[in-house]
Amino acid sequence: MKRVLVLCTGNSCRSQMAEGYLRFYSGGKLDIYSAGLKAQHLNPYTVRVMEEDNIDMSEHVAKSIDNFSNQHFDYLITVCDEATEATLEGIHFSKKIHFSIPDPAKATGSDQEVEAAFLKVRETVKRYMLKFLGKALAENVEIA
């Protein structure tokens, strides 16, 4: 089974969303993980907006890249510019794919405004993860 690691800054929003969508849309045919350069707490807005799209993330926890030291992944997907530019000691991967996605945790304003920012990012993450899965299939990469 192909292994995928999705990486962002804190593993509180974008990479967690990506992990949720990849797990859902791959139907268990990929071994999927997410992490942050430095683990933060899972953002409650992440849980809320993913639940609205029928993906339960209430049991997810933020993980550090250090949790995956000396492991190999078929795909490393970075979902923020800081993660793609970071030097990753001890993380081995065959292919790296980058998607530049804004951090919804930086959103300010009312509860509705912040949630709207998370919804926008959620849809961007969903589109990119579906694009990744389509590309992997188009390259005749066997994901099972």
C-alpha positions as CSV (number, residue, x, y, z in Angstrom):
1,M,0.0,0.0,0.0
2,K,1.3,3.4,-0.9
3,R,2.2,5.7,2.0
4,V,1.3,9.4,2.0
5,L,2.4,12.1,4.4
6,V,0.7,15.5,4.3
7,L,2.7,18.3,5.9
8,C,2.0,21.8,7.0
9,T,3.2,24.2,9.7
10,G,1.2,23.0,12.8
11,N,-1.0,20.1,11.8
12,S,-4.0,22.0,13.1
13,C,-5.9,22.8,9.9
14,R,-4.8,22.2,6.3
15,S,-2.9,19.0,6.6
16,Q,-5.6,17.6,8.9
17,M,-8.3,18.4,6.3
18,A,-6.1,16.9,3.6
19,E,-5.7,13.7,5.6
20,G,-9.4,13.5,6.2
21,Y,-10.2,13.9,2.5
22,L,-7.6,11.5,1.3
23,R,-8.8,8.9,3.7
24,F,-12.4,9.4,2.6
25,Y,-11.8,9.5,-1.2
26,S,-9.1,6.8,-1.4
27,G,-11.4,4.3,0.3
28,G,-8.6,2.8,2.4
29,K,-6.3,2.2,-0.6
30,L,-3.6,4.5,0.7
31,D,-1.8,4.6,4.0
32,I,-2.3,8.3,5.0
33,Y,-0.7,10.5,7.7
34,S,-0.5,14.2,8.4
35,A,2.0,16.2,10.5
36,G,3.2,19.6,11.2
37,L,6.7,21.1,11.4
38,K,5.7,21.7,15.1
39,A,2.5,20.2,16.3
40,Q,-0.1,22.6,17.6
41,H,-3.6,21.7,18.8
42,L,-6.2,20.6,16.3
43,N,-8.2,23.8,15.5
44,P,-11.9,23.4,16.5
45,Y,-13.0,25.2,13.3
46,T,-11.2,22.4,11.4
47,V,-13.4,19.8,13.2
48,R,-16.5,21.9,12.6
49,V,-16.2,22.5,8.9
50,M,-15.1,19.0,8.1
51,E,-18.1,17.6,10.1
52,E,-20.3,19.8,7.8
53,D,-18.8,17.8,4.9
54,N,-19.5,14.5,6.7
55,I,-15.9,13.8,7.8
56,D,-15.5,13.2,11.5
57,M,-12.2,14.5,12.8
58,S,-13.2,14.7,16.5
59,E,-10.6,12.0,17.4
60,H,-7.7,13.5,15.4
61,V,-4.7,14.9,17.2
62,A,-2.0,17.1,15.9
63,K,1.3,15.3,15.3
64,S,4.9,16.6,14.8
65,I,7.0,15.6,11.8
66,D,9.4,14.1,14.4
67,N,6.8,11.3,14.9
68,F,7.7,10.1,11.4
69,S,11.5,10.2,11.6
70,N,13.3,7.6,9.5
71,Q,10.2,6.5,7.7
72,H,9.7,6.4,4.0
73,F,6.7,7.7,2.1
74,D,5.7,7.3,-1.5
75,Y,4.3,10.8,-1.5
76,L,5.1,13.9,0.6
77,I,2.4,16.5,0.1
78,T,3.1,19.9,1.5
79,V,0.1,22.3,1.9
80,C,1.9,25.4,3.0
81,D,5.0,27.3,1.7
82,E,6.8,27.1,5.0
83,A,6.6,23.3,5.0
84,T,7.8,22.9,1.4
85,E,10.8,25.1,2.1
86,A,11.7,23.3,5.4
87,T,14.7,21.0,5.6
88,L,13.3,17.6,6.6
89,E,15.9,15.5,8.3
90,G,15.1,11.8,8.5
91,I,12.0,11.9,6.3
92,H,12.3,10.0,3.1
93,F,10.0,10.2,0.1
94,S,9.8,9.2,-3.5
95,K,7.7,12.2,-4.8
96,K,7.0,15.6,-3.4
97,I,3.9,17.5,-4.4
98,H,3.2,21.1,-3.2
99,F,0.0,23.0,-2.9
100,S,0.2,26.6,-1.5
101,I,-2.9,27.0,0.7
102,P,-3.5,29.9,3.0
103,D,-3.6,29.3,6.7
104,P,-7.2,29.7,7.9
105,A,-6.0,29.9,11.5
106,K,-4.9,33.4,10.7
107,A,-8.4,34.5,10.0
108,T,-9.9,37.2,12.2
109,G,-13.3,38.7,12.8
110,S,-16.6,37.3,14.0
111,D,-17.3,33.6,14.4
112,Q,-19.1,33.6,11.1
113,E,-16.2,35.3,9.3
114,V,-13.6,32.9,10.7
115,E,-15.8,29.9,9.8
116,A,-16.2,31.3,6.3
117,A,-12.4,31.4,6.0
118,F,-12.1,27.8,7.1
119,L,-14.9,26.8,4.7
120,K,-13.0,28.4,1.8
121,V,-9.8,26.7,2.7
122,R,-11.6,23.4,3.2
123,E,-12.9,23.6,-0.4
124,T,-9.4,24.4,-1.7
125,V,-7.9,21.4,0.2
126,K,-10.7,19.1,-1.1
127,R,-10.1,20.2,-4.7
128,Y,-6.3,19.7,-4.4
129,M,-6.6,16.3,-2.8
130,L,-8.9,15.1,-5.5
131,K,-6.5,16.5,-8.0
132,F,-3.7,14.6,-6.3
133,L,-5.7,11.3,-6.4
134,G,-6.5,11.9,-10.1
135,K,-2.9,12.6,-11.0
136,A,-1.7,9.5,-9.1
137,L,-4.3,7.4,-11.1
138,A,-3.4,9.1,-14.4
139,E,0.3,8.2,-13.9
140,N,-0.8,4.6,-13.6
141,V,0.4,4.6,-10.1
142,E,-1.2,1.6,-8.4
143,I,-2.7,2.9,-5.1
144,A,-3.8,-0.5,-3.9
